Amino acid sequence: MNSNDSKEYLTRREIPQLFEGLLNGLMYYRPDDPVDYLENCLQKVKELGGSEKVKWDTFVGPDKRNLPPLNGGQGRRAFFRNVLPESCNFPYRRYDRLPPIHQFSIESDTDLSETAELIEEYEVFDPSRPHPQIILVIGGPGSGKGTQSLKIAERYGFEYISVGELLRKKIHNTSSNRKWSLIAKIITTGELAPQETTITEIKQKLMQIPDSEGIVIDGFPRDVAQALSFEDQICTPDLVVFLACANHKLKERLLKRAEQQGRPDDNLKAIQRRLMNFKQNAVPLVNYFQEKGLIITFDADRDEEEIFDDISAAVDSKLFPAKEPVAGPSELDLSLILDSGEASETGGDNEDQNADQNEEIAHLFGDDYLRGFTEELKKLKVIFILGGPGSGKGIQCEKLAQKYCLTYLSIGDLLQSDLALPSERSKLIRDLLEREDPVPADIILDILKNAISSSLGATKGFVLDSFPCEIRQTEEFECKLGKPDVVLYLDCPAETMTARLVGRNKAAHRSDISTETIQRRLQMFYQMVEPILAYYESKSLLCKINAEGSPEQVFLHLCTSVDSIF
């Protein structure tokens, strides 16, 4: 069989599509026995009627969740180049030259007939030379990123790249291409363009300016996933400029720009969606760069020349320390809006710090972020229920919610629901959980705030199961939403919880959770809960309930405590 016959056979039988589905399933579930898993998948292929019935997400599940790119963000061609030896004549190594398969996924190479665009693994910058200084300028839509980026580039003789313009130009020049037509629709509705597509366009642009002293990139990254991808595939930026601007100001500017420029992504619906995406992604993104010591924040509600003077001073100080700064940078303390845990550690009156933080959030993200919502929440009862695994929290939360006409919110359930959404936040949460890293407090709080907001007006209050689960969450909630009315702790001995969990696993015929695993979970729980209990005990909000008795006995004790707040 010659090479053409091989390629023709693989294409006709939809073998690349089959392999893609199998690999995506493996990468998503990571089974302990991959051979057994693949056998089950192939049996499913037979039941479906053959490989031509298989899609990229056939073995992922009915929710069709977005998967991380194969092999840490590499394209399929690079993936197979790495896993197959050079001597291998298997024709799938040249899959990019096969005729396109009639199936479309925006992040998949299977339908990209423009396969010449696929970028090989390469170094964007010459590794033997220092790479250009990179300044990333981020902020909400309408915050003035383009204006300030151009000014920075002109002042320092840097190249200027607008990621938005790159994508819009590509859409205009390839309007007949199905992939870019779909991306145009995505952008017009206010959603983010696919991550790998955006990174590819940035790479191609950077390759055209290899000798630049420095580069200013406007409007990128938009979320933590894009930031990670940029660092993995290009480099770590030298400086990140964040233009913070109130939500209502952003909306006013965008509507005005829509009248003047007529950009398709400045329609009202898209504006609202873009602002929502920004508010959702801004906090984790700024936190990420703040932890790396790369970001400086500027109040973008001011005159543009005043803002630029402050930016210039910051760039001079960070990148050109030998230069004399033009003025001291007007740098906002991000701990006020992003990291209340660190802010509270600096001392001072905690109530005053919380008030200052609320005022700063309202200024930067719009009054609608806090006003109205917090006022409504103050009229309702908020109950936190804490307890170790096996203490009976879930049952008691449901019983309390039913008796007192409250809404029951489980942090675990809310995270699972968020994971099912095709968003960048869900990808980040999934990555964190897979690495067994904690989900940041600000993300947990944002998910919780959305759940609370959706039930306002239809409930007498909320019962929060397993919240807070770390001390930072206590401070974040109190700072941004308010204090709970009571914190109930189901105090149960470790031996009792262990026995309950072992019995529960036996009843469910689960042998994958050992006693040692249960003991590790309990040890971790005690480490996390002790400072939380001390915090609420100092505020006279904590009620400890003996949870060793029957569910009915425990519930009676809980009701005694809850009755006192009604």
C-alpha positions as CSV (number, residue, x, y, z in Angstrom):
1,M,0.0,0.0,0.0
2,N,1.5,3.3,-1.0
3,S,1.3,6.6,0.9
4,N,-1.7,7.9,-1.1
5,D,-3.6,4.7,-0.6
6,S,-2.9,4.8,3.1
7,K,-4.2,8.4,3.4
8,E,-7.2,7.7,1.3
9,Y,-8.1,4.6,3.5
10,L,-7.7,6.5,6.8
11,T,-9.8,9.4,5.5
12,R,-12.5,7.2,4.1
13,R,-12.8,5.2,7.3
14,E,-12.7,8.3,9.5
15,I,-9.8,6.9,11.4
16,P,-8.4,10.3,12.4
17,Q,-11.8,11.3,13.8
18,L,-12.0,8.0,15.7
19,F,-8.5,8.5,17.2
20,E,-9.4,12.1,18.2
21,G,-12.5,10.9,20.1
22,L,-10.5,8.1,21.8
23,L,-7.7,10.5,22.8
24,N,-10.1,13.1,24.1
25,G,-11.8,10.5,26.2
26,L,-8.5,9.3,27.6
27,M,-7.3,12.8,28.4
28,Y,-10.6,13.7,30.1
29,Y,-11.2,10.6,32.3
30,R,-7.6,9.4,32.7
31,P,-8.7,5.8,33.5
32,D,-6.5,3.6,35.6
33,D,-6.8,0.8,33.0
34,P,-6.6,2.6,29.7
35,V,-6.8,-0.7,27.7
36,D,-10.1,-1.7,29.3
37,Y,-11.4,1.8,28.8
38,L,-10.4,1.7,25.0
39,E,-12.1,-1.7,24.7
40,N,-15.3,-0.3,26.0
41,C,-15.0,2.7,23.7
42,L,-14.5,0.5,20.7
43,Q,-17.5,-1.6,21.7
44,K,-19.5,1.7,21.8
45,V,-18.2,2.4,18.2
46,K,-19.7,-0.9,17.0
47,E,-23.0,-0.1,18.7
48,L,-23.0,3.4,17.1
49,G,-22.5,1.8,13.6
50,G,-18.8,2.4,12.9
51,S,-16.1,5.0,13.2
52,E,-17.9,7.4,10.9
53,K,-20.4,7.9,13.7
54,V,-17.7,9.0,16.2
55,K,-17.2,12.7,17.0
56,W,-14.5,14.4,18.9
57,D,-16.6,14.4,22.1
58,T,-18.3,11.0,21.7
59,F,-16.4,9.5,24.7
60,V,-16.5,12.6,26.9
61,G,-20.2,12.6,27.9
62,P,-23.5,14.1,27.0
63,D,-22.6,17.5,28.4
64,K,-19.9,17.9,25.7
65,R,-17.6,19.8,28.0
66,N,-14.7,21.7,26.5
67,L,-11.4,19.7,27.0
68,P,-8.0,21.1,27.5
69,P,-5.8,20.9,24.3
70,L,-4.0,17.6,23.9
71,N,-0.5,17.4,25.2
72,G,-0.5,20.7,27.1
73,G,-1.7,22.9,24.3
74,Q,0.2,21.4,21.4
75,G,-1.5,20.9,18.1
76,R,-2.4,17.5,17.0
77,R,0.4,17.4,14.5
78,A,3.0,18.2,17.2
79,F,1.4,15.7,19.5
80,F,1.8,12.8,17.1
81,R,5.2,13.9,16.2
82,N,6.2,13.6,19.8
83,V,4.6,10.2,20.6
84,L,5.6,8.4,17.3
85,P,9.3,7.8,16.5
86,E,10.8,9.4,13.4
87,S,11.3,6.0,11.8
88,C,7.5,5.2,12.0
89,N,5.9,5.2,8.6
90,F,2.4,5.4,10.0
91,P,0.7,7.9,7.7
92,Y,-1.3,9.6,10.5
93,R,1.9,11.5,11.2
94,R,1.1,13.5,8.1
95,Y,-2.6,13.9,9.1
96,D,-2.4,17.7,8.4
97,R,-2.2,16.9,4.7
98,L,-5.3,14.7,4.6
99,P,-8.5,16.0,3.1
100,P,-10.7,17.8,5.7
101,I,-13.1,15.7,7.6
102,H,-16.7,16.9,7.6
103,Q,-17.1,17.7,11.2
104,F,-16.6,21.0,12.9
105,S,-15.2,22.0,16.3
106,I,-13.8,25.5,16.7
107,E,-10.9,24.3,18.8
108,S,-10.3,21.2,16.7
109,D,-8.0,20.8,13.7
110,T,-10.3,18.3,12.0
111,D,-12.2,20.8,10.0
112,L,-9.5,23.4,9.4
113,S,-9.0,23.1,5.7
114,E,-6.5,25.9,6.0
115,T,-4.0,23.5,7.5
116,A,-1.1,25.6,6.3
117,E,-2.0,27.9,9.2
118,L,-1.2,25.2,11.8
119,I,1.9,26.3,13.5
120,E,4.7,23.8,14.1
121,E,6.5,23.7,17.5
122,Y,8.9,26.6,17.4
123,E,10.6,29.3,19.4
124,V,8.9,32.6,18.8
125,F,12.0,34.5,19.8
126,D,15.6,33.5,19.0
127,P,16.8,31.7,22.2
128,S,20.3,32.9,21.7
129,R,19.3,36.6,22.0
130,P,17.4,38.5,24.7
131,H,13.7,38.6,23.8
132,P,12.0,42.0,23.4
133,Q,10.5,43.6,26.5
134,I,6.9,42.7,26.6
135,I,4.2,45.0,28.1
136,L,0.7,43.6,28.3
137,V,-2.1,46.2,28.7
138,I,-5.4,44.8,30.1
139,G,-8.7,46.2,31.3
140,G,-12.4,46.2,30.7
141,P,-13.8,47.0,27.2
142,G,-13.7,50.7,26.9
143,S,-11.1,51.3,29.6
144,G,-8.8,53.0,27.1
145,K,-6.4,50.1,26.5
146,G,-5.9,51.0,22.8
147,T,-5.1,54.7,23.5
148,Q,-2.7,54.0,26.3
149,S,-1.0,51.1,24.5
150,L,-0.3,53.3,21.4
151,K,1.1,56.1,23.7
152,I,3.4,53.6,25.4
153,A,4.6,52.2,22.1
154,E,5.3,55.7,20.7
155,R,7.1,56.9,23.8
156,Y,9.5,53.9,24.1
157,G,9.9,53.0,20.4
158,F,8.1,49.7,20.9
159,E,6.0,47.8,18.4
160,Y,2.2,47.9,19.0
161,I,-0.1,44.8,18.7
162,S,-3.8,45.1,19.1
163,V,-5.2,41.5,19.6
164,G,-8.7,42.7,18.8
165,E,-7.6,44.3,15.5
166,L,-5.6,41.2,14.6
167,L,-8.7,39.0,14.9
168,R,-11.0,41.6,13.2
169,K,-8.5,41.9,10.3
170,K,-8.3,38.1,10.0
171,I,-12.1,37.8,10.0
172,H,-12.4,40.5,7.2
173,N,-9.7,38.9,5.0
174,T,-11.1,35.3,5.4
175,S,-14.8,36.1,5.5
176,S,-15.6,33.0,3.3
177,N,-13.7,30.7,5.7
178,R,-16.1,28.7,7.9
179,K,-13.9,28.7,10.9
180,W,-13.5,32.5,10.9
181,S,-17.1,33.1,10.1
182,L,-18.0,31.2,13.3
183,I,-15.3,33.2,15.2
184,A,-16.9,36.4,13.9
185,K,-20.3,35.3,15.3
186,I,-18.6,34.5,18.7
187,I,-17.0,37.9,18.9
188,T,-20.1,39.7,17.8
189,T,-22.1,38.2,20.7
190,G,-19.5,39.4,23.2
191,E,-17.8,36.1,23.8
192,L,-14.0,35.5,23.8
193,A,-12.4,34.2,20.6
194,P,-11.0,30.6,21.0
195,Q,-7.8,30.6,23.1
196,E,-5.5,28.7,20.7
197,T,-6.7,30.7,17.7
198,T,-5.8,33.9,19.5
199,I,-2.4,32.6,20.6
200,T,-1.7,31.5,17.0
201,E,-2.4,35.0,15.6
202,I,-0.2,36.6,18.3
203,K,2.7,34.2,17.4
204,Q,2.4,34.9,13.7
205,K,2.5,38.6,14.4
206,L,5.5,38.4,16.7
207,M,7.4,36.3,14.1
208,Q,7.1,39.3,11.8
209,I,8.9,41.7,14.2
210,P,11.8,39.6,15.6
211,D,14.2,42.6,16.0
212,S,11.9,44.9,18.0
213,E,13.3,46.4,21.2
214,G,10.0,46.0,22.9
215,I,6.3,45.1,22.2
216,V,3.1,46.4,23.7
217,I,0.2,44.0,23.4
218,D,-3.2,45.6,23.8
219,G,-6.2,43.6,25.1
220,F,-4.5,40.3,26.0
221,P,-4.8,38.1,28.1
222,R,-8.5,38.2,28.9
223,D,-8.4,35.4,31.5
224,V,-5.9,33.2,33.5
225,A,-6.0,30.4,30.9
226,Q,-4.8,32.8,28.2
227,A,-2.1,34.1,30.5
228,L,-0.8,30.6,31.2
229,S,-0.9,29.8,27.4
230,F,1.0,33.0,26.6
231,E,3.8,32.1,29.1
232,D,3.9,28.5,28.0
233,Q,4.1,29.2,24.3
234,I,5.8,32.6,24.1
235,C,7.4,34.1,27.2
236,T,6.7,35.7,30.6
237,P,5.8,39.4,30.2
238,D,8.0,42.0,31.7
239,L,5.1,44.2,32.9
240,V,1.3,44.1,33.0
241,V,-0.7,47.3,33.0
242,F,-4.2,47.1,34.3
243,L,-6.6,49.9,33.6
244,A,-9.4,49.8,36.3
245,C,-12.6,51.6,35.4
246,A,-16.1,51.6,36.8
247,N,-18.6,49.4,35.1
248,H,-21.1,52.2,34.2
249,K,-18.2,54.2,32.7
250,L,-17.2,51.3,30.5
251,K,-20.8,50.9,29.3
252,E,-21.1,54.7,28.5
253,R,-17.8,54.7,26.6
254,L,-18.7,51.6,24.6
255,L,-22.1,52.9,23.6
256,K,-20.5,56.2,22.5
257,R,-17.9,54.3,20.5
258,A,-20.6,52.2,18.9
259,E,-22.2,55.5,17.6
260,Q,-18.9,56.8,16.3
261,Q,-17.2,53.7,14.9
262,G,-19.9,51.2,14.3
263,R,-17.9,48.2,15.4
264,P,-20.0,45.0,15.2
265,D,-19.0,43.9,18.7
266,D,-20.2,47.2,20.2
267,N,-23.9,46.3,20.0
268,L,-25.8,46.5,23.3
269,K,-26.2,42.7,23.8
270,A,-22.5,42.1,23.1
271,I,-21.5,45.0,25.4
272,Q,-23.4,43.5,28.3
273,R,-21.9,40.1,27.7
274,R,-18.4,41.5,27.3
275,L,-18.7,43.4,30.6
276,M,-20.0,40.3,32.3
277,N,-17.0,38.3,31.0
278,F,-14.6,41.0,32.1
279,K,-16.1,41.2,35.6
280,Q,-16.0,37.4,35.9
281,N,-12.4,37.0,34.7
282,A,-10.7,40.2,35.9
283,V,-10.2,39.3,39.6
284,P,-8.5,35.9,39.1
285,L,-6.4,37.4,36.2
286,V,-5.2,40.3,38.2
287,N,-4.6,38.1,41.2
288,Y,-2.5,35.8,39.0
289,F,-0.2,38.6,37.8
290,Q,-0.1,40.1,41.3
291,E,1.3,36.9,42.8
292,K,4.1,37.1,40.2
293,G,4.8,40.7,41.0
294,L,4.2,41.8,37.3
295,I,1.1,44.0,37.5
296,I,0.6,47.7,38.2
297,T,-3.0,49.1,38.4
298,F,-4.1,52.5,37.3
299,D,-7.4,54.3,37.9
300,A,-8.7,54.7,34.3
301,D,-11.6,57.0,35.2
302,R,-9.3,60.0,34.9
303,D,-8.0,62.2,32.0
304,E,-6.0,60.1,29.5
305,E,-2.8,62.3,29.8
306,E,-2.9,62.0,33.5
307,I,-3.2,58.2,33.3
308,F,-0.3,58.1,30.7
309,D,2.0,60.2,33.0
310,D,1.5,57.6,35.7
311,I,2.0,54.7,33.3
312,S,5.2,56.2,32.0
313,A,6.6,56.7,35.5
314,A,5.8,53.0,36.2
315,V,7.4,51.8,33.0
316,D,10.5,53.9,33.6
317,S,10.8,52.5,37.1
318,K,10.2,48.8,36.2
319,L,11.9,48.5,32.8
320,F,14.3,51.5,32.7
321,P,15.5,52.1,36.2
322,A,18.4,54.3,35.0
323,K,15.9,56.8,33.6
324,E,14.5,59.6,35.8
325,P,10.8,59.0,36.3
326,V,8.5,61.8,35.1
327,A,6.2,61.4,38.1
328,G,5.3,59.0,40.8
329,P,2.9,56.3,39.6
330,S,-0.7,56.5,40.8
331,E,-0.8,52.9,41.8
332,L,-4.0,51.4,43.3
333,D,-3.6,48.9,46.0
334,L,-5.1,45.8,44.5
335,S,-5.4,44.1,47.9
336,L,-8.4,46.4,48.5
337,I,-10.4,44.8,45.7
338,L,-8.8,41.4,45.3
339,D,-7.0,40.0,48.3
340,S,-8.8,40.8,51.5
341,G,-6.9,38.1,53.3
342,E,-3.6,39.8,52.9
343,A,-5.2,43.2,53.5
344,S,-6.5,42.1,56.9
345,E,-3.1,40.8,58.0
346,T,-1.6,44.3,57.8
347,G,-3.5,45.3,61.0
348,G,-5.9,48.2,61.6
349,D,-9.6,48.1,62.2
350,N,-11.1,45.3,60.2
351,E,-14.5,47.0,59.9
352,D,-12.8,50.1,58.4
353,Q,-10.9,47.9,55.9
354,N,-14.0,46.2,54.8
355,A,-15.8,49.5,54.3
356,D,-12.8,50.8,52.2
357,Q,-12.7,47.6,50.2
358,N,-16.5,47.8,49.4
359,E,-16.1,51.5,48.3
360,E,-13.1,50.6,46.0
361,I,-15.0,47.7,44.4
362,A,-18.0,49.9,43.8
363,H,-15.7,52.5,42.2
364,L,-13.8,50.1,39.9
365,F,-16.6,47.7,38.9
366,G,-19.7,49.8,39.2
367,D,-22.1,50.5,42.0
368,D,-24.3,47.7,40.7
369,Y,-21.7,45.2,41.9
370,L,-22.6,45.8,45.5
371,R,-25.6,48.2,45.9
372,G,-29.0,46.7,45.8
373,F,-27.7,43.2,46.1
374,T,-26.2,43.7,49.5
375,E,-29.2,45.6,50.7
376,E,-31.5,42.8,49.6
377,L,-29.3,40.2,51.3
378,K,-29.3,42.1,54.6
379,K,-33.1,41.6,54.7
380,L,-32.6,37.8,54.6
381,K,-31.2,35.2,57.0
382,V,-27.8,33.7,56.1
383,I,-26.7,30.5,57.9
384,F,-23.4,28.8,57.5
385,I,-23.2,25.1,58.4
386,L,-19.7,23.6,58.9
387,G,-18.8,20.0,59.7
388,G,-16.4,17.3,58.7
389,P,-17.1,14.6,56.1
390,G,-19.6,12.2,57.6
391,S,-21.0,14.8,60.1
392,G,-24.4,14.8,58.4
393,K,-24.2,18.4,57.0
394,G,-26.1,17.6,53.8
395,I,-29.1,16.0,55.5
396,Q,-29.4,18.8,58.1
397,C,-29.1,21.6,55.6
398,E,-32.0,20.1,53.6
399,K,-34.1,19.7,56.7
400,L,-33.4,23.3,57.8
401,A,-34.1,24.7,54.4
402,Q,-37.5,23.0,54.3
403,K,-38.5,23.9,57.8
404,Y,-37.6,27.6,57.6
405,C,-38.3,28.2,53.9
406,L,-34.7,28.8,53.1
407,T,-32.6,28.2,49.9
408,Y,-30.0,25.4,50.3
409,L,-26.7,26.0,48.6
410,S,-24.0,23.4,48.5
411,I,-20.6,24.7,47.4
412,G,-19.7,21.3,46.0
413,D,-22.9,21.2,43.9
414,L,-22.4,24.8,42.7
415,L,-18.8,23.9,41.5
416,Q,-20.1,20.9,39.7
417,S,-22.7,23.0,37.9
418,D,-20.1,25.6,37.0
419,L,-17.8,22.8,35.6
420,A,-20.6,21.8,33.2
421,L,-20.6,25.3,31.6
422,P,-18.4,25.9,28.5
423,S,-16.5,28.8,30.0
424,E,-12.9,29.7,30.6
425,R,-13.6,29.8,34.4
426,S,-14.8,26.2,34.3
427,K,-11.6,25.1,32.4
428,L,-9.6,26.8,35.1
429,I,-11.5,25.2,37.9
430,R,-11.2,21.8,36.3
431,D,-7.5,22.2,35.9
432,L,-7.2,23.2,39.6
433,L,-9.2,20.3,40.8
434,E,-7.3,17.8,38.6
435,R,-4.1,19.1,40.2
436,E,-5.8,19.0,43.6
437,D,-5.1,22.7,44.1
438,P,-7.7,24.8,46.0
439,V,-10.1,26.9,44.0
440,P,-9.3,30.6,44.7
441,A,-11.6,32.3,47.2
442,D,-12.7,35.0,44.7
443,I,-13.9,32.4,42.2
444,I,-15.9,30.6,44.9
445,L,-17.4,33.8,46.1
446,D,-18.4,34.9,42.5
447,I,-20.1,31.5,41.9
448,L,-21.9,31.8,45.3
449,K,-22.9,35.4,44.7
450,N,-24.5,34.4,41.3
451,A,-26.4,31.6,43.0
452,I,-27.6,33.9,45.8
453,S,-28.6,36.6,43.3
454,S,-30.8,34.2,41.3
455,S,-32.9,33.4,44.4
456,L,-33.3,36.9,45.9
457,G,-37.0,37.8,46.2
458,A,-38.1,34.1,46.4
459,T,-36.7,33.0,49.7
460,K,-36.4,33.9,53.4
461,G,-32.7,33.3,53.4
462,F,-29.9,30.8,52.6
463,V,-28.3,27.8,54.2
464,L,-24.8,27.4,53.0
465,D,-23.3,23.9,53.2
466,S,-19.5,23.7,53.8
467,F,-19.0,27.4,53.5
468,P,-16.6,28.9,54.3
469,C,-13.9,26.2,53.9
470,E,-10.9,28.5,54.5
471,I,-10.2,31.6,56.4
472,R,-9.9,33.8,53.4
473,Q,-13.5,33.0,52.3
474,T,-14.8,34.2,55.7
475,E,-13.2,37.6,55.1
476,E,-14.1,37.7,51.4
477,F,-17.8,37.0,52.1
478,E,-18.0,39.5,55.0
479,C,-16.3,42.2,53.1
480,K,-18.3,41.9,49.9
481,L,-21.6,40.5,51.0
482,G,-22.0,40.8,54.7
483,K,-22.0,38.8,57.9
484,P,-23.9,35.5,58.4
485,D,-26.6,35.5,61.1
486,V,-25.3,32.3,62.6
487,V,-22.5,29.8,62.0
488,L,-23.5,26.2,63.0
489,Y,-20.7,23.7,63.6
490,L,-21.6,20.0,63.6
491,D,-19.1,18.8,66.2
492,C,-18.6,15.1,65.6
493,P,-15.7,12.9,66.8
494,A,-13.3,11.7,64.1
495,E,-14.0,8.0,65.0
496,T,-17.7,8.5,64.4
497,M,-17.2,10.2,61.1
498,T,-14.8,7.5,60.0
499,A,-17.2,4.8,60.9
500,R,-20.1,6.6,59.0
501,L,-18.0,7.0,55.9
502,V,-16.8,3.4,55.9
503,G,-20.4,2.2,56.3
504,R,-21.5,4.6,53.5
505,N,-18.8,3.2,51.1
506,K,-19.8,-0.4,51.9
507,A,-23.4,0.4,51.2
508,A,-22.5,2.0,47.9
509,H,-20.1,-1.0,47.1
510,R,-17.2,1.4,46.8
511,S,-13.7,-0.1,47.6
512,D,-11.7,2.8,46.1
513,I,-11.8,4.9,49.4
514,S,-9.7,3.4,52.1
515,T,-9.7,4.2,55.8
516,E,-6.3,6.0,55.3
517,T,-7.9,8.2,52.7
518,I,-10.7,9.1,55.0
519,Q,-8.3,9.9,57.8
520,R,-6.3,12.2,55.5
521,R,-9.5,14.0,54.5
522,L,-10.4,14.5,58.2
523,Q,-7.0,15.8,59.1
524,M,-7.2,18.3,56.2
525,F,-10.6,19.4,57.4
526,Y,-9.5,20.0,61.0
527,Q,-6.5,22.1,59.7
528,M,-8.8,24.3,57.6
529,V,-11.7,24.6,60.1
530,E,-9.9,25.6,63.3
531,P,-9.1,29.2,62.3
532,I,-12.6,29.6,60.9
533,L,-14.2,28.5,64.2
534,A,-11.9,30.8,66.1
535,Y,-12.8,33.7,63.9
536,Y,-16.6,33.3,64.3
537,E,-16.3,32.5,68.0
538,S,-14.6,35.8,68.5
539,K,-17.6,37.5,66.8
540,S,-20.1,35.6,68.9
541,L,-21.6,34.0,65.8
542,L,-20.6,30.3,66.4
543,C,-22.9,27.6,67.8
544,K,-21.4,24.2,68.3
545,I,-23.9,21.3,67.9
546,N,-23.2,17.8,69.1
547,A,-23.6,15.7,65.9
548,E,-23.0,12.3,67.4
549,G,-26.7,11.5,68.0
550,S,-29.4,10.5,65.5
551,P,-30.3,12.9,62.7
552,E,-33.6,13.8,64.5
553,Q,-31.7,14.6,67.7
554,V,-29.2,16.7,65.9
555,F,-31.9,18.6,64.0
556,L,-33.7,19.5,67.2
557,H,-30.5,21.1,68.6
558,L,-30.0,23.0,65.3
559,C,-33.6,24.3,65.4
560,T,-33.0,25.7,68.9
561,S,-30.1,27.8,67.5
562,V,-31.8,28.8,64.3
563,D,-35.0,29.9,66.2
564,S,-33.0,32.5,68.0
565,I,-32.3,34.5,64.8
566,F,-35.9,34.5,63.5
